[in-house]
Amino acid sequence: MLLLKELPTSKSLEKFVERYPDADIRAVSDFVNLLRACSDISLALDRLLARHGLLQGRWWVLVLLMRQDDLTSSPSDLADKAGVSKATMTGFIDGLEREGLVQRLTDPVDRRKFLIRLTDSGQIKLDEAMPDYYRKVHALMSLLGTAERDSLVAGVNALAANVEVMQ
């Protein structure tokens, strides 16, 4: 992912208006600021998780498994819930299995398939990382008041619900 370190200035955006008169500079400026903030937040999460020996994708797999009553899910369900391809999920699972954080089990209903289960070591890893995660998320989100957060979440959800206009 390319991270734009230098956001465009009003003056630099004016050059684009000259060439592309239909450009809504305010919309473009707000959009790149939103992209930049999301990238920064994602990178901060990566750094936080790295201190616990985790990567974001693999951490989400552990979290998704912990959500299950029996700590077990199919690889395809995990891929769907994480929004990644089955091949990407296989890579996450392979790495987690090598570290002993998950295990593959034969599906009792269809022995041609397998299930993924959170191991005791995987639960311990989450138990080490999650308190730090919750403290840091609280610290970040407490910078905004409740009304600001409600407005932010509503706005971001409205944008996410309509991303097809970008396609």
N, C-alpha and C positions, 0 to 999 in steps of 0.2 A: 504494500500500500504506500502510495506517495503521500507524504505529509507536507502540506504547504506551510513553510516556516514563516514566510513573509506575506502577510495578508495585503491585498491590493488597497492602495490609498484612493481617496475620492478622485484625485488628479489622474492617477493611472487609469481608473475606470472611465473617466471622461473621454480618454482616447478611444475606448471601445464604442462609446456612444456615437462618436463622430463616424466611425466605420459601420456600426450596426445600430441605426437609429431606433430600432424597436427594443433595444436593451433597456430593461428596468434595472438601473444601477442599484437602487435600494434593495431590490429583491436579490440581486447577485451578491451584494455586500453581506446581507443577512445570511444568505445561503452559505457562503464560504466561511463566515464566522461560525455558523452552526457546525459545518464539517470540521473545522479546526478544533472547536471545543470537544466534539465527540472523539476525534482522533487523540487529543490530549488525555481525555478521560480514559480511553481504552489503553493507551500507553501506561498511564498511571496504574491501572488495574494489572497490566502485565508485570510491571515492576513489583507491585505488592505480592502477587502470586509467585513470582520468581524467588522472592525471599523464602518461600515455603517449598521450593523445588517443583513448582507447578507452572504449566502454561495454561492460558485461558481456555483453549479448546478442551484439554484434558480435565481441567477443573470443572468445566460445565458438565462433562460426562459423569464425574463423581457426584456432583450436585443432583443431576437428573436421576441417578440411581438411588440416592438417598431419599428422594421424594417418594419413591415407590414403597408401599407397605412391606413388600418382601425383598427390597433392595435389588430387584432383578428386572431386567427389561431386554427386549430383543434389540439387536444392532440397528435394524431398520426403524424401530420406534425411536431409538436414541437419535438417529440421524434426522428423522422428521422433526423431533422436538428441538434439536440444536440448529436446524436449518442448514445442514451440511449434506454433502453427497455421501452415499454409502461407502465409497472408497475412502473419503476423508475420515469418516467414523471408524473404519477398519484400522486406519493408521493410529488414531487416538487409542483405540482399544488395544492394539498390539503393544504400544508403549506402556500403557497402564498395566497390562498383563505382565510384561517383562519386569516391572517394578513391584509386582505382587499386589497392586491396588485394586484390581478386578480379576475375576476368573471367568473362564468360559465354561458353561454347563450345557450338556445335551438337553434339548427341549424335550420334556417328557411326552408332549402331545405329538410332535413330529421329529423323530430322531435324526432326520436329515438336517435339521436346523440346530442352532445353539442360542443360548441366552447369556447375558452378561450380568454378573452379580458383583456387588460391592463387597470387598473382603474386609476383614477386621483391620488390616493395615490401611486400606483405603479410608475406612471410617476414622482411624487415628489421624491420618493425613488431613482429612477435613476438620477434625476436632482441633488440630493445630492451626489451621489456616483461617477458619471461619470467624473466630473472635476478633482477629486482627482485621479481617475484611469488614465485619460489622462496625467496628470502631471507626475505621477510615471512611466508610460510606456515610456513617452518621456525621462525622466531622465535615465532610464535603457538603452534604445535603443541608446541614444546619446553617450554612452560609445564606440560605434563602429562607424566608418566612413561609409559613404554611400556604398562604394565598399565592405567593410567588411560585412555590412548587406545584400547587394545583394548576396554575395557569401554564407553567412550563410543560408539565406532563400532558395537559390537554392539547396544547399546541403541537408538541412533538408527535403525539398520537394522531392528530389530524393530518399532519404531514405524512406520517408513515402509512396511514390508511389510503393515501392518494398518490403514492409514488408512481403509479402507472402513468401519470401525466409526463413523467420523465422518459418513458420508453417510446 
